[in-house]
């Protein structure tokens, strides 16, 4: 699944949400300098936000298709899985990862980040946990239970997004502790909202895990059901996001 997102890199770049500026600003302010590695940079959604603050960003991305689009957007990207990537004597002030650290071994990844960071440098990994209005969440759950029962995509609508991503934050923090090169991990949270029209939501849905590998006919069935649910809710909705962060300082 980790290598499936590049199948439609343009859609991914167009439709996936970014991250709250408060998060970017806090990471930059809490790092000793402007040199940043973005792990699993994808098409560069997070990297461009850090670049816009004045950071020098190097992306590390295992999917050559995603990396090619990020380069077209003006980013420097090296194609590799982070665990096998070599900093080659270079040192950085921050290692960040948006919506990708769960594809990285948490202990090996933290150890590689420690090798990459200058003393005092910061590792910050984060995810967007989104929840639609309660009634729409129930309607989405009904579509998935009918079309994709027992799937990853179905399970995401039967639990709190905050609870699901809290487990990822805990796993990342445990990896930082196990690497024995960081101070005590911290958890940061940033809340924000984004409005979606029906078409905007259906545009991003195929870029998410649990959808990228679906047969075309099954995906169309999901999109039709979800689209009808959004139409019944007035043609759009507000997604409540909490961006959850696990972060620690290289000692």
JOMOLIN-V528899 format. One record per pair of residues at least 6 apart in sequence whose ideal C-beta (glycine too) atoms are under 7 Angstrom apart, sorted by the first residue. I is the first residue (numbers start at 1). GAP is how many residues later the second one is. If there is no record, write none. Layout:
[[I:GAP] [I:GAP]]
This chain:
[[1:208] [1:211] [1:212] [2:101] [3:59] [3:60] [4:208] [4:209] [5:7] [5:37] [5:58] [5:61] [5:202] [5:207] [6:57] [6:59] [6:60] [7:205] [8:198] [8:199] [9:34] [9:56] [9:57] [9:60] [10:59] [11:192] [11:195] [11:196] [12:30] [12:31] [12:195] [13:30] [13:32] [13:56] [15:188] [15:189] [15:192] [16:29] [16:188] [16:191] [17:111] [17:177] [18:27] [18:31] [19:27] [19:30] [19:79] [19:107] [19:109] [19:224] [20:170] [20:172] [20:223] [22:168] [23:103] [23:167] [23:220] [23:222] [24:25] [24:26] [24:29] [25:28] [26:162] [27:67] [27:69] [27:95] [27:97] [28:25] [28:27] [30:92] [31:62] [31:63] [31:90] [31:91] [32:61] [32:86] [32:88] [32:89] [33:60] [34:20] [34:21] [34:22] [34:59] [35:21] [35:57] [35:58] [36:14] [36:19] [36:20] [36:21] [36:56] [36:57] [36:58] [36:60] [37:21] [37:23] [37:55] [37:58] [37:79] [38:8] [38:9] [38:12] [38:19] [38:21] [38:58] [38:59] [39:21] [39:43] [39:56] [39:58] [39:61] [39:62] [39:65] [40:21] [40:57] [40:60] [40:63] [41:6] [41:18] [41:19] [41:20] [41:29] [41:36] [42:19] [42:24] [42:28] [42:58] [43:23] [43:26] [43:27] [43:30] [44:15] [44:26] [44:29] [44:31] [45:53] [46:50] [46:52] [47:10] [47:12] [47:23] [47:28] [48:25] [48:27] [50:7] [50:46] [51:6] [57:18] [58:18] [58:20] [59:8] [59:11] [59:16] [59:17] [59:18] [60:18] [60:20] [60:22] [60:25] [61:6] [61:9] [61:16] [61:18] [62:17] [62:18] [62:19] [64:15] [67:10] [67:12] [70:7] [71:6] [78:7] [82:22] [82:27] [82:30] [83:21] [83:22] [83:25] [83:26] [83:29] [87:28] [87:29] [91:27] [92:24] [92:25] [92:26] [92:29] [93:25] [93:28] [94:27] [94:28] [94:30] [95:18] [95:21] [95:22] [95:28] [96:28] [97:28] [98:28] [99:28] [99:29] [101:8] [101:24] [101:71] [102:66] [106:65] [106:66] [106:68] [106:69] [107:68] [107:71] [107:72] [109:66] [110:13] [110:65] [110:66] [110:68] [110:69] [111:68] [113:10] [114:65] [114:67] [114:68] [114:136] [117:6] [117:133] [119:131] [119:132] [120:129] [120:130] [121:129] [122:125] [122:127] [123:53] [123:59] [123:124] [123:125] [124:121] [124:123] [125:47] [125:121] [126:117] [126:118] [126:119] [127:38] [127:41] [127:117] [128:113] [128:115] [129:32] [129:33] [129:35] [129:36] [129:112] [129:113] [129:115] [130:31] [130:109] [130:110] [130:111] [131:6] [131:30] [131:109] [132:8] [132:105] [132:107] [133:104] [135:98] [136:93] [136:97] [136:101] [137:20] [139:90] [140:17] [140:86] [140:89] [141:16] [141:17] [143:79] [143:82] [143:83] [143:86] [144:7] [144:9] [144:10] [144:13] [145:9] [147:71] [147:74] [147:75] [147:78] [148:6] [148:74] [151:59] [152:57] [152:58] [153:57] [153:58] [156:8] [162:80] [165:79] [166:78] [169:18] [169:75] [169:77] [172:74] [173:12] [173:73] [176:6] [176:9] [176:70] [176:72] [177:8] [181:69] [181:70] [182:66] [182:67] [182:68] [182:69] [183:65] [183:66] [183:68] [184:64] [185:61] [185:62] [185:63] [186:61] [186:62] [187:57] [187:58] [187:59] [188:57] [188:59] [189:53] [189:55] [190:53] [191:50] [191:51] [192:49] [193:45] [193:46] [193:47] [193:48] [194:45] [194:47] [195:41] [195:43] [196:40] [196:41] [196:43] [197:38] [197:39] [198:29] [198:32] [198:33] [198:37] [198:38] [201:29] [202:21] [202:24] [202:25] [205:6] [205:18] [205:21] [206:6] [206:13] [211:8] [230:6] [230:7]]
